[in-house]
């Protein structure tokens, strides 16, 4: 098992909206808690008005998107560090998404941890992910992503 974060040192990171290539309410995470070359931890508080939520909470199926956005934030942070624009990436799928609950309850504070297992030169990557709440580990998965060098060319079919 990969290492996860120590809460001993609190650092300031860029606003997560600068790191994730989504707009407005589609940025589901609240903030970055910790980040390094191989991993990131982000936080989200479940509110009655959370995207994809209800008065009771957010369905556990949204956990995979929390994981994907934490991976995007990791890539965005790396781009930010290099002074480059944030790139669009693609969630390819997940293996073994397992969630201990059917819903993330309103008031829950989730910590979304991602650790890079692989990032190939062609943009294919894999991350070990987990979501923790006040009760412990709530969800786990291995998530596969694709970060093309030029997303617009890729979407237009110009990339070989």
N, C-alpha and C positions, 0 to 999 in steps of 0.2 A: 504494500500500500504506500502511496506517495505521501509526502508530508503535507500538512495543512498549516494554517497560520496560527501564530502566537498572537495574542491580543495585547502583548506587553507594550508595544510602541504604536502610538496613533500618529499617522502621517496625514498630510493634506494632499489630495489628488485633484486633477481637473474634474470639472463637472461631468458627470457621466454622459450628459447629452452631447458633449463634444467628442466623445469616444465611440458612441454607438450610431451607426448610420441610419437612424430612424428619426422621424419627426413627431413633434407634439406628444399626444397621449400614447403613441406606439412605443415610446421608450418606457419599458415596464420597470426597470430597476431604478432605485433611488440614488445610490452612491457607491463609489468604490471604497472598500475598507482597507485592502492591501493588494499590492501587485509587485511581481518581480519578473524576471526573464521567462520563467516557465509557468507561472500561475497567477491567478487573480481571485479575490474574494469580493463580492458585491453584496449589497443589502437592499431588501425591499420590505416595506411595511404594507401589510394587507389592509386596505381601507374599504368602506362601503362603496366608494366610487371608483375602486380599482378597475382598470380595463379587464374585461372578461369576468367581472365579479358580480356578486349579488349582495343582498343584505347579510347573508351568512358567510360569504367569503368567495374565494377563487377556486375553481375546479383544479384538482391535482394535475390534470392534463396540461395546464399552462406551465407547469414546472419545466417541461422540455424547452419552452421558449425562454424562460428565465435563464436556463443553462446556456442556450444559444446566444442570448444577449450578453451574458458574462464572457463568453468566448469572443464575441464581437468587441466588447470593451477591452479585452486583453490585446487583440490585434490593433484596436484604435489607440490604445496607450502606447504600443510600440511605434506606431506611425507618428503619434504626437511627440514622442521622444526624439524622433529623427527629423521633426519639422515638416512632415509630409501630411497630405490630407488623408482622412479616414476613408478606407475603401469598403465597397459593398462585398459581402461574402454570402455564402449559401449554406444553409443547413441541409446536409445530405440525408441524415437519418441518425437513429440511435440504436444501440444494442442494450438490451436488458434494462430498459427504463422500469424502475421499481419504485413505487411510492407507498408509504406506510399508511396513508390516509386518502380519503376521496376528495378532501377539500382542505385548502389552507384557510383557516378561520380568520375573520376580521379581527384585527388587533395583533395578529401574529407578525413577528419580525423574522424574516427569512434571511439566512446567509447562504449565498450561492457561491460555491467553491469550484473552480476549474483548474485542472493541471494538464498541461500539454504533454501528450504521450509521443506525438509525431507531428512534424510539419515538413512535408516534402517540398522540394524545389518547384514542383508543378502546382503547388497550392493546396494539395490534399492534406488534411490534418485530422487528428484524433485527440480527444480530450477526455480525461476521467473527470466526472462531475458528481457533485452531491449538493443537496440542499439540507440545511439544518434549521430547525426551529427551536423553541424553548424546551422541547421535549427530547431533542437529539436529532439523529439523522432521520429526515423525512423522506428523501428521495435520492436515488443514485442512477447513473447511466454512464455509458461510454458514448460520446457524441462525435459524429463524423461531419466535417465541414469542408468547404472548398472556397479558397480565396484566390480568384484569378488575378493575374497581373493587371488586366484591364477588363473590368466587368462589362462595360458597354460593348466592347468588341466581342466578348464572349456571348452576350445576350443577342447580338446581331448576327452571330454565326461567323464572325470574321477570324476567329482564332482557330488554328489548326490543331 
